Each structure stands twice: as structure tokens, then as C-alpha cells.
């Protein structure tokens, strides 16, 4: 009988998954879910090794997850002017600066259990803005609340838009993990605080606000 996700997690981490593992799984799961909701190949969103290393994951972590068939490893060989990312097969022993990873189907199940992240609904974006609740129009780069625009991004703001896209993917659940990669040498709480300040800047009064849950790595939203 195949092992269930929780059985695998208990076998790997009897005392619970360490924080670096949880951060890495969150990053990998977000990449998987971005691919799903945008109807693209998961390798288009493959996570570079540097993004996982800054979360605290080690070579030993990669080796174990690959051996347990929870993680796939390839090397990125994308030409400079290519329109899509390109990869070549790689073994599960030698890692390089161009190494990239995606979760296997079993890895996705385990990550959802360990990180308590629900499965997003993969569907085409509606052609109209819902009359109630938040909605982020990624094409028009506009955040709506109760059918009204409350913030328009006129300049690139990848960190803020990544948060809004994550909320959108999870149907505006009350709380999500901060999807921003942890920057080397940066305090996670300081990084999240700065992101929240930027998210709330320019929001129309009486609409919504973003905040933290006290952990320094999760973001919540609430009506004003």
C-alpha cells in the first residue's frame, strides 16, 4: 500500500519539517501552482537552486527529496534570446549554479500537507470583475475591491504583484505565506514589513489593507 503524504513527512522529519524545508517547499509549491493556474508547463516555473538555498535548504535536503522521488532536478541551458526556458536532464547527486527543481506529483501532495496550503482552483479568469471581494486583474495590473479599482500599478512592482497573484490563485484566502524569495542577509520580518508597507501605499481609503500574522512570513488581508 503506497504511503500517504503525512506518513512520508513523519518518516522524513519525525519532529516536524524544519523551517528551511517548509520555506523551500512553499517556494516549490507556489511555482507548481503558478504553472497550473496559468495553464503552462511546470518547468516554465522551475525554481533555481539559489532561490532554495537562500531559504536555508542544503545539498542533503535536495539529495533526500530526489531519492524519495519528491523532487525533480534539471540544469537550465536557456539561450540568451530564447522565448522559453530550456533544460537538460541532470542526475540527483551533482548540483550546479544552473540547477533547477520542480516537485513531483508525490512531492506536491507532501508539500500541501506539510505547509497546509490548499489546492488552487485552475480556471480561466472571468471576463468581468466580481461585484464583491478583492480581485486582481493581472492584464490591466489593477486591484479591485467590491467591483471598484483601489490600486493601479503604473510601474513594475514584481514583489507586490506576486503577492496579489498568490492571493488570486488561492481565491483570496485570508492568509498566505509570503511568496517573496528570502534575500541573502535580509531579516525575513523586515523584508515582509517593507513589502506590506509598499502594498498598502496608494490603496484607496475604505477598501482593504494587508498585514502580517505575527510570524513575519505570512500575509493577511482584511477590509478597512
C-alpha positions in Angstrom: 0.0 0.0 0.0 1.5 3.4 -1.0 2.5 5.7 1.8 0.3 8.7 2.4 1.8 12.3 2.4 1.7 12.6 6.1 3.4 9.2 6.5 6.2 10.3 4.2 6.6 13.6 6.1 6.7 11.8 9.5 9.3 9.3 8.2 11.4 12.1 6.8 11.0 14.5 9.7 9.7 12.7 12.9 9.8 16.0 14.8 8.2 18.0 12.0 9.7 19.6 8.9 12.4 22.2 9.8 11.7 25.8 8.8 14.2 25.8 5.9 12.4 22.8 4.4 9.0 24.4 4.9 10.2 27.6 3.2 11.6 25.7 0.3 8.5 23.5 -0.1 6.4 26.7 -0.1 8.5 28.2 -2.9 8.3 25.0 -5.0 4.6 24.6 -4.4 4.0 28.2 -5.5 5.9 27.6 -8.7 3.8 24.5 -9.3 0.5 26.3 -8.7 1.5 29.3 -10.8 2.0 26.9 -13.7 -1.3 25.2 -13.1 -3.5 28.3 -12.9 -1.8 29.9 -15.9 -2.0 26.6 -17.9 1.7 26.4 -18.6 4.3 23.7 -18.3 5.6 23.4 -14.7 9.2 23.6 -16.0 8.4 27.2 -17.2 8.3 28.0 -13.4 11.2 25.7 -12.3 12.8 27.0 -9.1 16.6 27.8 -9.4 18.8 26.3 -6.7 19.8 29.8 -5.4 16.2 30.5 -4.6 16.0 27.4 -2.4 19.5 27.9 -0.9 18.6 31.3 0.4 15.6 29.7 2.2 18.1 27.6 4.0 17.9 24.3 2.1 21.1 22.3 1.8 22.6 19.7 -0.6 21.5 17.0 1.9 17.9 18.2 1.6 18.0 18.0 -2.2 19.5 14.6 -2.1 16.9 13.2 0.2 13.9 14.7 -1.6 15.2 13.5 -5.0 15.9 10.0 -3.7 12.4 9.8 -2.3 11.0 10.9 -5.7 9.6 14.1 -4.3 11.7 16.4 -6.4 13.0 16.5 -10.0 16.3 18.1 -11.0 17.4 19.5 -14.3 20.1 22.0 -15.4 18.9 25.2 -17.2 20.5 25.8 -20.6 18.3 28.6 -21.8 20.0 30.6 -24.7 20.2 34.3 -24.2 17.4 35.3 -26.7 15.2 32.2 -26.2 11.5 32.8 -25.6 11.1 29.9 -23.3 13.3 28.3 -20.7 15.3 25.2 -21.8 16.7 22.4 -19.6 18.8 19.3 -19.9 18.5 16.2 -17.7 20.6 16.1 -14.6 21.4 13.4 -12.0 20.3 13.6 -8.4 23.8 13.8 -7.0 25.7 16.7 -8.6 24.3 20.2 -8.3 25.4 23.4 -10.1 24.5 27.0 -10.2 22.2 26.3 -13.1 20.4 23.5 -11.2 16.6 23.9 -11.1 13.9 21.9 -9.4 10.2 21.1 -9.6 8.0 19.0 -7.3 6.8 15.5 -8.5 3.1 14.7 -8.1 4.0 13.0 -4.8 6.1 16.0 -3.8 3.1 18.3 -4.4 0.9 16.2 -2.1 3.5 16.1 0.6 4.2 19.9 0.4 0.4 20.7 0.7 0.2 18.5 3.8 3.4 19.8 5.4 2.8 23.5 4.6 -1.1 23.4 5.0 -1.6 25.1 1.6 -4.8 24.2 -0.2 -5.1 23.3 -3.8 -5.9 26.3 -6.0 -8.8 26.3 -8.5 -7.4 26.2 -12.0 -9.8 28.2 -14.2 -9.8 30.9 -16.8 -10.0 34.4 -15.4 -13.6 35.8 -15.6 -14.2 38.4 -18.3 -15.7 40.7 -15.7 -14.7 41.9 -12.3 -16.6 40.2 -9.4 -19.0 42.7 -7.7 -17.8 41.7 -4.2 -14.5 41.0 -2.6 -10.9 41.5 -3.9 -9.8 40.7 -7.5 -6.5 41.3 -9.2 -6.6 42.0 -13.0 -3.0 40.9 -14.0 -3.5 42.2 -17.5 -4.6 45.7 -16.5 -2.4 45.5 -13.4 -5.3 46.7 -11.3 -6.5 45.6 -7.9 -10.3 45.8 -7.4 -12.4 45.6 -4.3 -16.2 45.2 -4.5 -16.0 46.0 -8.2 -14.1 49.2 -7.8 -10.4 49.8 -8.7 -8.5 50.5 -5.5 -4.9 50.4 -6.8 -3.3 50.6 -10.3 0.3 49.6 -10.9 1.8 52.1 -13.4 5.3 50.9 -12.8 6.8 47.4 -12.4 6.2 46.1 -8.9 7.0 42.3 -9.1 7.1 41.7 -5.3 3.7 43.3 -4.8 2.1 41.7 -7.8 3.5 38.3 -6.8 1.5 38.6 -3.5 -1.7 39.6 -5.3 -1.3 36.7 -7.8 -0.8 34.3 -5.0 -4.0 35.6 -3.2 -5.8 35.3 -6.5 -4.6 31.7 -7.0 -5.9 30.7 -3.6 -9.3 32.5 -4.2 -8.3 35.3 -1.7 -7.9 33.1 1.3 -7.5 35.1 4.5 -3.8 34.2 4.8 -1.0 33.1 2.5 2.8 32.5 3.0 4.9 35.4 1.8 5.8 34.3 -1.7 8.8 36.5 -1.9 12.2 34.7 -2.1 14.2 35.4 1.0 17.0 37.8 0.2 20.5 36.8 1.4 21.4 38.6 4.6 17.9 40.0 4.9 15.8 39.6 8.1 12.5 37.9 6.9 10.4 40.1 9.2 12.0 43.3 7.9 11.6 42.1 4.3 7.9 41.3 4.8 7.3 44.5 6.7 8.7 46.5 3.8 6.6 44.6 1.3 3.4 45.2 3.4 4.2 48.9 3.6 4.5 49.1 -0.2 1.3 47.1 -0.7 -0.7 49.4 1.4 0.7 52.5 -0.1 -1.7 54.1 -2.6 -4.7 51.9 -1.6 -8.0 53.8 -1.6 -9.3 54.6 1.9 -12.2 52.3 2.9 -11.1 49.4 0.7 -8.7 46.8 2.0 -5.4 46.6 3.9 -2.7 44.0 4.1 -0.9 42.9 7.3 1.1 40.2 8.9 0.1 37.3 11.2 2.9 37.8 13.7 5.2 35.2 12.2 7.0 37.5 9.9 6.4 35.2 6.9 2.7 35.2 6.3 0.4 37.9 4.8 -3.2 38.5 5.5 -5.8 40.9 4.1 -8.9 42.4 5.7 -11.5 45.1 4.8 -10.9 48.5 6.2 
